[in-house]
Amino acid sequence: MTADTLLQAAGREHALHLFKQMLRIRRLEEKCAQLYTEQKIRGFLHLYNGEEAVAVGVLESLAQTDAVVATYREHGHALIHGISASAIIAEMYGKQEGCSRGRGGSMHLFDARTRFYGGNAIVGGGLPLAVGLGLADKMQRRSGITACFFGDGAVAEGEFHESMNLAVLWQVPVLFVCENNFYAMGTALELSESDVDLTHKAESYKMPARQVDGMDVLAVEEATRAAIAFIRSGGGPFFLECRTYRFRAHSMFDAELYRSRSEVAEWKKKDPLLLLRSQLEEQQWLSGEQLQQLEASTAQEIEAAVAFAEAGSWEPVEDLLRFVYSEESS
């Protein structure tokens, strides 16, 4: 489908909603970077700038009752799947009002209410977890599916291959979403994989797979809806490779010596927010005044979240061992 066809199929209100969701992620991540430099957020911090179309395109296609397994670059996924910006930032502050009671931080966002199961700091660690969640849904005859996000670096890990194999053998309802940003942590894909078309990896396990432009939220959403329809119809797991690009370094500690500034600048011309914004403006579906209103409401949401985190409380020392061991019932 052409870009215009996808836009017309989405319609004005939905396209504006997708833009708003990507804007929320971008502004959240920018605020997190600021708070990190102010030492309000500590530890590791991996930002999602540039990859927003993947999270929004996929998660807007899911039901709220579906499960999500993400990587350590997961703030945007958590936000779109229903965890509030307040709970996210409070978690990064280490406050007990955070979604993981301040114990997880940036890389370990979790919320059982929304079935958001990480935030997983180990590369590829979420893959077998997703297979288990999918198997549980299948065995209990639930209609839900699990969306599992991972990067191109995870494809080199053993658990990727084990998970692909078991997912097909057991025909679990899992959507595997590879966010291929071409560098993993700092090694170019062509220097680590003999075949850079990652759909071939899934297809080698007889899993249907599709590659999509991960900078185009409408294309991601269309591909995801088709994949989900296949899974819900009982077709088994599906592999979606979203070719995307992170605009910032791997983490706030990364000196970013493995790629040129000119390359980053070229990719920024494909910014998913700018792409959809230009499409909306061309259709006269977004005016300058409307854009200002969207920016203002997003800024208000983020500032309220920061204020919530600032006013949050530290977990008392007496609770240090709480949740570490299971308490025996009498």
Residue, then its C-alpha position, 0 to 999 in steps of 0.5 A: m500500500t502507498a503512503d497516501t493509501l495508508l493515511q486515507a485508510a487510517g483517517r484523520e482522527h486516528a492519524l492524529h492520535l498516532f502522531k500524538q502518541m509518538l510525540r508523547i514518547r519523544r517529549l518523555e525521552e527528551k525530559c528523561a535526558q534532561l533529568y539524567t544530566e541533572q542527576k535526578i535519574r541515575g544508573f543506565l538510561h537508554l533512550y528511544n528517540g527515532e524509533e517511536a513509530v515501532a512502539v506506536g504502530v505495534l502497540e496501537s494494534l494490540a488489545q489492552t489485555d494483550a501482554v507486552v515484553a520489552t527491552y531495556r529501551e522500553h519507556g515508550h512501550a510502557l507509556i503507550h501500553g497504559i503505564s502513566a508517565s508519572a509512574i514511569i518517571a517516579e520509577m526512574y527517580g527510584k521512588q516507591e510510587g514508581c511502577s516497580r516501587g522504585r526498585g527497577g529503574s529505567m531498565h525494569l519497568f513492570d506493571a501486572r495490571t497492564r500485562f507489561y512484563g519488562g523492561n528486561a536488561i539482559v539482551g534477548g532475555g525477554l524472548p523465552l519469557a514471551v514464549g512462556l506467556g504465549l504458552a500460558d495463554k494457549m493452555q488456558r484457552r485465553s484469546g490474548i497474544t504476547a508482543c515481544f520487542f527485541g533488538d537486532g543484537a538479540v538475534a545473535e543470542g542463543e535464546f533467540h534461536e531456542s525461542m523461535n524453535l519452541a514458538v513454532l513447535w508449540q504454535v504459541p500466539v506471540l508476535f516477535v517484533c525485531e527493532n532493527n536499528f542496525y547497530a545493536m550496542g555499537t557493532a554494525l549489523e553487517l559486521s555481526e550477521s552473515d545475512v542482514d535480512l533478519t526475516h530469514k532467521a525466523e523463516s528458517y524455523k518455518m515462522p512467517a515473517r515480514q519486513v517493514d519500514g520502522m520509520d513509518v508508523l502507518a506502515v508498521e501499524e498496517a503490517t502489525r494488524a495483518a500479523i495479529a489477524f494471522i496469530r488470532s486466527g490460530g496461525g501461530p507465531f509471527f516475526l516482524e522486522c521493523r527497520t528503524y534507527r535510534f537518533r541518540a547513542h546506545s545509552m547516556f554513557d555511550a561515546e558513539l564512536y562507531r557511526s558518523r554524524s553525517e549518517v545520523a543526520e541523514w536518518k534524522k531526515k526520516d524522523p517518524l514524527l516529521l514524516l507523519r506531520s508532513q503527511l497530516e499537513e499536506q492533507q490539511w488535517l493538522s494546522g499550526e494551532q493544533l500542533q501547538q495544542l498537542e505540544a502544550s498538552t504533552a508538555q503539561e503531562i510530562e511536567a505533571a509526571v516530573a512533579f509527581a516524581e519529585a513529590g514521591s517518597w523513598e522506600p523505608v530502609e525497613d523494607l529493604l528485604r521485602f519482596v526478596y524472599s517469599e513469605e511463608s504462609s502460616 
